[in-house]
C-alpha cells in the first residue's frame, strides 16, 4: 500500500459490510497489474508517470480482490474463496475452470 494511501487513511473506505448471505469469491491472480504511478520531481502533471506493477488479475489489484476474505469473520453465512491463476480479468468469465466452478456451486445449491 502506498505511503499516500496510508497517510490519507482512505483504507477505511474499503471496509465493506459483510452481506450476510452465502458468498462465493472467485478471482484470478498472477497477472501483472498496475498498482501505483510515480512521477519524477517536478514532473507532475506534465509528464507520463512510471508504472509500478504488482499482483492482480491485470485490471484489479490483489488487495482489492481479496477484500471479500474479510467477511469470513464478519458474518455467520459461509464465505468461500477460489483463486484462479494466470488468466486476466475479462478472460476469467470464459475460463473453463471458472465455468466448471460456477456450475458446481449451482448444483450444490439446488
MMTF fields as JSON, N, C-alpha, C and O atoms, coordinates in Angstrom:
{
  "mmtfVersion": "1.0.0",
  "mmtfProducer": "UNKNOWN",
  "numBonds": 439,
  "numAtoms": 440,
  "numGroups": 110,
  "numChains": 1,
  "numModels": 1,
  "chainsPerModel": [1],
  "groupsPerChain": [110],
  "chainIdList": ["A"],
  "bondAtomList": [4, 2, 8, 6, 12, 10, 16, 14, 20, 18, 24, 22, 28, 26, 32, 30, 36, 34, 40, 38, 44, 42, 48, 46, 52, 50, 56, 54, 60, 58, 64, 62, 68, 66, 72, 70, 76, 74, 80, 78, 84, 82, 88, 86, 92, 90, 96, 94, 100, 98, 104, 102, 108, 106, 112, 110, 116, 114, 120, 118, 124, 122, 128, 126, 132, 130, 136, 134, 140, 138, 144, 142, 148, 146, 152, 150, 156, 154, 160, 158, 164, 162, 168, 166, 172, 170, 176, 174, 180, 178, 184, 182, 188, 186, 192, 190, 196, 194, 200, 198, 204, 202, 208, 206, 212, 210, 216, 214, 220, 218, 224, 222, 228, 226, 232, 230, 236, 234, 240, 238, 244, 242, 248, 246, 252, 250, 256, 254, 260, 258, 264, 262, 268, 266, 272, 270, 276, 274, 280, 278, 284, 282, 288, 286, 292, 290, 296, 294, 300, 298, 304, 302, 308, 306, 312, 310, 316, 314, 320, 318, 324, 322, 328, 326, 332, 330, 336, 334, 340, 338, 344, 342, 348, 346, 352, 350, 356, 354, 360, 358, 364, 362, 368, 366, 372, 370, 376, 374, 380, 378, 384, 382, 388, 386, 392, 390, 396, 394, 400, 398, 404, 402, 408, 406, 412, 410, 416, 414, 420, 418, 424, 422, 428, 426, 432, 430, 436, 434],
  "bondOrderList": [1, 1, 1, 1, 1, 1, 1, 1, 1, 1, 1, 1, 1, 1, 1, 1, 1, 1, 1, 1, 1, 1, 1, 1, 1, 1, 1, 1, 1, 1, 1, 1, 1, 1, 1, 1, 1, 1, 1, 1, 1, 1, 1, 1, 1, 1, 1, 1, 1, 1, 1, 1, 1, 1, 1, 1, 1, 1, 1, 1, 1, 1, 1, 1, 1, 1, 1, 1, 1, 1, 1, 1, 1, 1, 1, 1, 1, 1, 1, 1, 1, 1, 1, 1, 1, 1, 1, 1, 1, 1, 1, 1, 1, 1, 1, 1, 1, 1, 1, 1, 1, 1, 1, 1, 1, 1, 1, 1, 1],
  "groupList": [{"groupName": "UNK", "atomNameList": ["N", "CA", "C", "O"], "elementList": ["N", "C", "C", "O"], "formalChargeList": [0, 0, 0, 0], "bondAtomList": [1, 0, 2, 1, 3, 2], "bondOrderList": [1, 1, 2], "singleLetterCode": "X", "chemCompType": "L-PEPTIDE LINKING"}],
  "groupTypeList": [0, 0, 0, 0, 0, 0, 0, 0, 0, 0, 0, 0, 0, 0, 0, 0, 0, 0, 0, 0, 0, 0, 0, 0, 0, 0, 0, 0, 0, 0, 0, 0, 0, 0, 0, 0, 0, 0, 0, 0, 0, 0, 0, 0, 0, 0, 0, 0, 0, 0, 0, 0, 0, 0, 0, 0, 0, 0, 0, 0, 0, 0, 0, 0, 0, 0, 0, 0, 0, 0, 0, 0, 0, 0, 0, 0, 0, 0, 0, 0, 0, 0, 0, 0, 0, 0, 0, 0, 0, 0, 0, 0, 0, 0, 0, 0, 0, 0, 0, 0, 0, 0, 0, 0, 0, 0, 0, 0, 0, 0],
  "groupIdList": [1, 2, 3, 4, 5, 6, 7, 8, 9, 10, 11, 12, 13, 14, 15, 16, 17, 18, 19, 20, 21, 22, 23, 24, 25, 26, 27, 28, 29, 30, 31, 32, 33, 34, 35, 36, 37, 38, 39, 40, 41, 42, 43, 44, 45, 46, 47, 48, 49, 50, 51, 52, 53, 54, 55, 56, 57, 58, 59, 60, 61, 62, 63, 64, 65, 66, 67, 68, 69, 70, 71, 72, 73, 74, 75, 76, 77, 78, 79, 80, 81, 82, 83, 84, 85, 86, 87, 88, 89, 90, 91, 92, 93, 94, 95, 96, 97, 98, 99, 100, 101, 102, 103, 104, 105, 106, 107, 108, 109, 110],
  "secStructList": [7, 7, 2, 2, 2, 2, 2, 2, 6, 4, 4, 4, 4, 4, 7, 7, 7, 7, 7, 1, 1, 7, 3, 3, 3, 3, 3, 3, 3, 7, 5, 7, 3, 3, 3, 3, 3, 3, 7, 7, 6, 6, 6, 6, 6, 6, 1, 7, 7, 3, 3, 3, 3, 3, 1, 5, 5, 1, 1, 1, 5, 2, 2, 2, 2, 4, 4, 4, 4, 4, 4, 4, 4, 6, 7, 1, 1, 7, 3, 3, 3, 3, 3, 3, 3, 1, 7, 7, 6, 6, 4, 4, 4, 4, 7, 2, 2, 2, 2, 2, 2, 2, 2, 2, 2, 2, 2, 2, 2, 7],
  "xCoordList": [0.846, 0.0, 0.89, 1.894, 0.535, 1.39, 1.373, 0.441, 2.417, 2.53, 1.384, 0.797, 1.065, -0.021, -1.332, -2.094, -1.605, -2.843, -2.945, -3.991, -1.875, -1.877, -2.016, -2.761, -1.311, -1.336, -2.721, -3.133, -3.431, -4.767, -5.811, -6.958, -5.421, -6.311, -7.571, -8.66, -7.412, -8.541, -8.88, -9.926, -8.014, -8.274, -9.578, -10.16, -10.06, -11.334, -12.487, -13.538, -12.318, -13.37, -13.567, -14.629, -12.558, -12.613, -13.327, -13.541, -13.694, -14.31, -15.779, -16.664, -16.024, -17.392, -18.029, -17.386, -19.271, -20.009, -20.287, -20.633, -20.132, -20.413, -21.87, -22.747, -22.137, -23.504, -24.461, -25.676, -23.917, -24.742, -25.586, -26.72, -25.021, -25.594, -24.433, -23.284, -24.702, -23.612, -22.897, -23.542, -21.575, -20.805, -19.711, -19.018, -19.577, -18.547, -17.677, -18.16, -16.408, -15.456, -14.584, -13.823, -14.689, -13.945, -13.139, -13.705, -11.826, -10.994, -9.675, -9.315, -8.968, -7.705, -6.552, -6.727, -5.368, -4.15, -3.03, -3.262, -1.84, -0.635, -0.595, -0.007, -1.225, -1.158, -0.595, -1.069, 0.4, 0.922, -0.212, -0.941, -0.348, -1.459, -0.924, -0.149, -1.344, -0.903, -1.326, -2.485, -0.346, -0.602, -0.336, -1.003, 0.629, 0.971, 1.641, 2.129, 1.65, 2.278, 3.214, 2.861, 4.402, 5.354, 5.803, 5.962, 6.0, 6.463, 7.799, 8.019, 8.677, 9.927, 9.664, 8.617, 10.596, 10.46, 10.179, 10.918, 9.109, 8.737, 8.113, 7.888, 7.83, 7.307, 5.78, 5.198, 5.14, 3.671, 3.045, 3.505, 2.065, 1.309, 1.683, 0.945, 2.814, 3.138, 3.962, 4.472, 4.104, 4.838, 4.127, 3.245, 4.524, 3.954, 4.605, 5.817, 3.814, 4.392, 5.077, 4.852, 5.907, 6.416, 5.359, 4.77, 5.127, 4.098, 4.753, 5.732, 4.214, 4.661, 3.632, 2.442, 4.102, 3.197, 3.249, 4.28, 2.118, 2.02, 1.169, 0.928, 0.729, -0.071, -1.538, -2.038, -2.22, -3.637, -4.103, -3.5, -5.199, -5.749, -5.539, -6.164, -4.659, -4.394, -5.227, -4.903, -6.299, -7.16, -7.315, -7.161, -7.618, -7.87, -6.696, -6.259, -6.182, -5.027, -5.435, -6.605, -4.443, -4.681, -5.366, -6.252, -4.974, -5.583, -7.092, -7.846, -7.532, -8.966, -9.642, -10.737, -8.986, -9.56, -9.797, -10.753, -8.93, -9.014, -9.935, -10.058, -10.568, -11.408, -12.518, -12.876, -13.058, -14.162, -13.717, -14.555, -12.428, -11.932, -12.236, -12.398, -12.309, -12.585, -13.972, -14.22, -14.865, -16.224, -16.314, -17.3, -15.305, -15.347, -15.568, -16.275, -14.966, -15.119, -16.258, -16.552, -16.901, -17.909, -19.337, -20.265, -19.514, -20.876, -20.965, -19.965, -22.189, -22.395, -22.512, -22.252, -22.895, -23.01, -21.616, -20.663, -21.512, -20.224, -19.695, -20.452, -18.39, -17.683, -16.656, -15.708, -16.852, -15.927, -15.119, -15.668, -13.815, -12.918, -12.207, -11.651, -12.233, -11.491, -10.68, -11.211, -9.386, -8.465, -7.938, -7.47, -8.024, -7.517, -6.203, -5.936, -5.401, -4.086, -3.887, -4.251, -3.298, -2.815, -3.848, -3.595, -4.994, -5.991, -6.419, -6.614, -6.562, -6.881, -8.312, -9.158, -8.55, -9.841, -11.011, -11.955, -10.951, -12.05, -12.016, -13.056, -10.846, -10.734, -11.312, -11.661, -11.412, -11.905, -13.329, -13.667, -14.166, -15.567, -15.692, -16.736, -14.631, -14.636, -13.771, -13.664, -13.166, -12.239, -13.002, -13.931, -12.605, -13.296, -13.291, -14.258, -12.199, -12.13, -13.174, -13.81, -13.351, -14.363, -15.752, -16.581, -16.018, -17.339, -17.656, -18.773, -16.695, -16.905, -17.19, -18.047, -16.495, -16.713, -18.108, -18.792, -18.538, -19.874, -20.953, -21.927, -20.789, -21.751, -21.808, -22.891, -20.649, -20.604, -21.305, -22.024, -21.106, -21.769, -23.275, -24.009, -23.736, -25.19, -25.764, -26.842, -25.06, -25.544, -25.61, -26.54, -24.625, -24.618, -25.721, -26.225, -26.098, -27.138, -28.54, -29.504, -28.663, -30.016, -30.45, -31.56],
  "yCoordList": [-1.17, 0.0, 1.231, 1.273, 2.218, 3.38, 4.24, 4.178, 5.036, 5.936, 6.943, 7.239, 7.467, 8.447, 7.824, 8.446, 6.621, 5.934, 5.816, 6.112, 5.389, 5.247, 6.601, 6.74, 7.582, 8.896, 9.518, 10.226, 9.266, 9.837, 9.028, 9.457, 7.86, 6.968, 6.636, 6.528, 6.476, 6.127, 4.646, 4.226, 3.867, 2.428, 2.114, 1.056, 3.006, 2.764, 2.745, 2.176, 3.351, 3.316, 1.913, 1.603, 1.065, -0.29, -1.26, -2.415, -0.824, -1.72, -1.942, -1.315, -2.823, -3.139, -4.031, -4.933, -3.773, -4.578, -5.951, -6.069, -6.976, -8.334, -8.415, -7.848, -9.11, -9.155, -10.065, -9.986, -10.925, -11.841, -12.79, -13.116, -13.221, -14.265, -15.167, -14.727, -16.409, -17.245, -16.52, -16.013, -16.475, -15.664, -16.509, -17.276, -16.351, -17.05, -15.996, -15.231, -15.957, -15.023, -15.796, -16.676, -15.476, -16.16, -15.108, -14.184, -15.248, -14.268, -14.891, -15.989, -14.162, -14.646, -13.771, -12.59, -14.379, -13.664, -14.042, -14.72, -13.599, -13.9, -13.206, -13.713, -12.052, -11.224, -9.865, -9.287, -9.341, -8.019, -6.994, -6.888, -6.245, -5.302, -3.955, -3.879, -2.898, -1.572, -1.304, -1.481, -0.871, -0.7, 0.724, 1.215, 1.379, 2.737, 3.455, 2.838, 4.774, 5.614, 6.583, 7.172, 6.741, 7.668, 8.68, 8.365, 9.891, 10.979, 11.467, 11.485, 11.856, 12.458, 13.809, 14.418, 14.262, 15.544, 16.651, 16.828, 17.387, 18.489, 18.075, 18.927, 16.809, 16.312, 16.23, 16.191, 16.204, 16.086, 17.446, 18.409, 17.593, 16.611, 16.591, 16.052, 17.169, 17.372, 16.272, 16.464, 15.146, 14.039, 12.73, 12.665, 11.71, 10.393, 9.775, 9.884, 9.137, 8.518, 7.195, 6.601, 6.753, 5.387, 4.519, 4.898, 3.371, 2.48, 1.422, 0.795, 1.227, 0.171, -0.947, -0.736, -2.124, -3.263, -4.129, -4.238, -4.736, -5.644, -6.837, -7.089, -7.548, -8.758, -8.395, -7.424, -9.172, -8.966, -9.777, -10.789, -9.316, -10.027, -9.269, -9.578, -8.284, -7.48, -6.21, -5.278, -6.166, -4.99, -4.56, -3.382, -5.512, -5.237, -5.764, -6.897, -4.942, -5.381, -6.391, -6.503, -7.108, -8.191, -7.713, -8.395, -6.564, -6.059, -5.913, -6.258, -5.413, -5.261, -6.613, -6.846, -7.503, -8.823, -9.601, -10.37, -9.4, -10.189, -9.593, -10.17, -8.486, -7.848, -8.759, -8.688, -9.597, -10.456, -11.453, -11.971, -11.728, -12.626, -12.078, -12.842, -10.761, -10.14, -10.494, -10.422, -10.872, -11.189, -12.519, -12.769, -13.372, -14.676, -14.541, -15.346, -13.528, -13.326, -12.373, -12.167, -11.792, -10.783, -11.226, -10.421, -12.503, -12.985, -14.463, -15.182, -14.891, -16.301, -17.174, -18.375, -16.587, -17.34, -17.644, -16.91, -18.718, -19.143, -18.154, -17.559, -18.006, -17.256, -18.213, -18.614, -18.571, -19.475, -18.692, -17.909, -18.914, -18.203, -19.22, -20.207, -18.962, -19.8, -18.872, -17.96, -19.128, -18.282, -19.055, -20.187, -18.426, -18.997, -18.3, -17.202, -18.924, -18.362, -18.17, -19.021, -17.027, -16.819, -16.513, -16.728, -16.023, -15.617, -14.196, -13.859, -13.376, -11.978, -11.737, -12.63, -10.513, -10.079, -10.466, -11.12, -10.072, -10.37, -11.81, -12.379, -12.39, -13.774, -14.768, -15.889, -14.36, -15.282, -15.739, -16.89, -14.877, -15.261, -16.324, -16.965, -16.51, -17.545, -18.746, -19.699, -18.703, -19.747, -21.008, -20.942, -22.145, -23.41, -23.744, -24.303, -23.402, -23.693, -22.904, -23.433, -21.642, -20.823, -21.341, -21.474, -21.631, -22.129, -23.412, -23.587, -24.306, -25.56, -25.287, -25.944, -24.34, -23.989, -23.426, -23.801, -22.532, -21.937, -23.01, -23.017, -23.899, -24.99, -25.851, -26.224, -26.164, -26.979, -26.271, -26.912, -24.991, -24.22, -24.281, -24.506, -24.082, -24.121, -25.5, -25.61, -26.54, -27.901, -28.193, -28.845, -27.711, -27.934, -27.163, -27.604, -26.035, -25.207, -25.644, -25.28, -26.423, -26.806, -28.142, -28.59],
  "zCoordList": [0.0, 0.0, 0.0, 0.711, -0.78, -0.918, 0.34, 1.142, 0.495, 1.645, 1.622, 2.663, 0.446, 0.35, 0.786, 1.526, 0.346, 0.717, 2.235, 2.813, 2.87, 4.324, 5.004, 5.974, 4.504, 5.128, 5.053, 5.972, 3.984, 3.831, 4.581, 4.708, 5.077, 5.818, 5.029, 5.593, 3.733, 2.889, 2.944, 2.448, 3.534, 3.57, 4.28, 4.041, 5.152, 5.832, 4.839, 5.134, 3.678, 2.661, 2.11, 1.569, 2.24, 1.702, 2.621, 2.251, 3.791, 4.761, 4.417, 4.999, 3.486, 3.094, 4.154, 4.69, 4.44, 5.4, 4.798, 3.623, 5.612, 5.152, 4.701, 5.353, 3.598, 3.062, 3.838, 3.656, 4.701, 5.499, 4.657, 5.009, 3.552, 2.704, 2.29, 2.311, 1.918, 1.424, 0.281, -0.636, 0.341, -0.593, -1.239, -0.572, -2.535, -3.298, -3.973, -4.808, -3.617, -4.21, -5.184, -4.78, -6.437, -7.483, -8.23, -8.813, -8.212, -8.898, -9.325, -8.9, -10.173, -10.716, -10.243, -9.943, -10.183, -9.808, -10.782, -11.783, -10.475, -11.25, -12.609, -13.564, -12.676, -13.876, -13.46, -12.482, -14.175, -13.828, -13.859, -14.845, -12.768, -12.621, -12.153, -11.2, -12.832, -12.433, -10.992, -10.618, -10.192, -8.767, -8.293, -7.382, -8.906, -8.494, -9.651, -10.598, -9.547, -10.56, -9.854, -8.832, -10.405, -9.804, -10.849, -12.029, -10.38, -11.233, -10.7, -9.489, -11.586, -11.162, -10.511, -10.73, -9.728, -9.043, -10.049, -11.018, -9.81, -10.673, -11.994, -12.854, -12.177, -13.454, -13.507, -14.59, -12.352, -12.328, -12.556, -11.941, -13.364, -14.146, -15.617, -16.442, -15.946, -17.36, -18.008, -19.112, -17.366, -17.973, -17.669, -16.814, -18.375, -18.142, -16.901, -16.717, -16.064, -14.87, -15.193, -16.247, -14.272, -14.303, -13.648, -12.636, -14.222, -13.696, -12.829, -13.234, -11.641, -10.736, -10.832, -10.595, -11.179, -11.311, -10.063, -9.399, -9.763, -8.635, -9.029, -10.21, -8.041, -8.217, -8.444, -7.875, -9.272, -9.514, -10.697, -11.053, -11.311, -12.462, -13.773, -14.787, -13.74, -14.916, -14.956, -15.691, -14.17, -14.069, -12.619, -12.296, -11.747, -10.331, -9.512, -9.712, -8.587, -7.803, -6.721, -6.355, -6.232, -5.283, -4.012, -3.497, -3.504, -2.272, -2.431, -1.521, -3.561, -3.813, -4.007, -3.495, -4.747, -5.0, -3.711, -3.61, -2.735, -1.501, -0.437, 0.643, -0.697, 0.325, 0.834, 2.009, -0.007, 0.435, 1.508, 2.247, 1.604, 2.653, 4.054, 5.005, 4.165, 5.461, 5.98, 7.184, 5.095, 5.508, 6.249, 6.942, 6.115, 6.782, 8.282, 8.888, 8.873, 10.312, 10.658, 11.835, 9.651, 9.905, 9.644, 9.714, 9.343, 9.103, 9.457, 9.481, 9.732, 10.084, 8.835, 8.895, 7.719, 6.467, 5.914, 6.173, 5.159, 4.613, 3.57, 2.803, 3.573, 2.535, 1.948, 2.623, 0.693, 0.023, -1.004, -1.779, -0.996, -1.89, -2.778, -2.295, -4.075, -5.013, -5.898, -6.532, -5.923, -6.673, -7.88, -7.759, -9.024, -10.26, -10.59, -10.1, -11.401, -11.691, -13.191, -14.003, -13.531, -14.88, -15.941, -17.126, -15.548, -16.536, -16.195, -15.027, -17.212, -16.997, -16.549, -16.575, -16.142, -15.602, -16.518, -16.074, -17.768, -18.69, -19.187, -19.519, -19.239, -19.68, -18.697, -19.067, -17.449, -16.42, -16.706, -16.427, -17.248, -17.488, -18.583, -18.712, -19.366, -20.409, -20.037, -20.81, -18.877, -18.458, -18.043, -17.238, -18.594, -18.308, -16.823, -16.306, -16.134, -14.69, -13.917, -13.006, -14.279, -13.609, -13.924, -13.024, -15.175, -15.564, -14.825, -14.336, -14.737, -14.008, -12.536, -11.944, -11.944, -10.54, -10.334, -9.382, -11.211, -11.089, -11.24, -10.487, -12.191, -12.37, -11.107, -10.656, -10.543, -9.324, -8.155, -7.388, -8.018, -6.962, -7.141, -6.179, -8.364, -8.634, -8.339, -7.754, -8.734, -8.463, -6.97, -6.497, -6.24, -4.783, -4.087, -3.054, -4.625, -4.004, -4.375, -3.701, -5.441, -5.882, -5.352, -5.639]
}
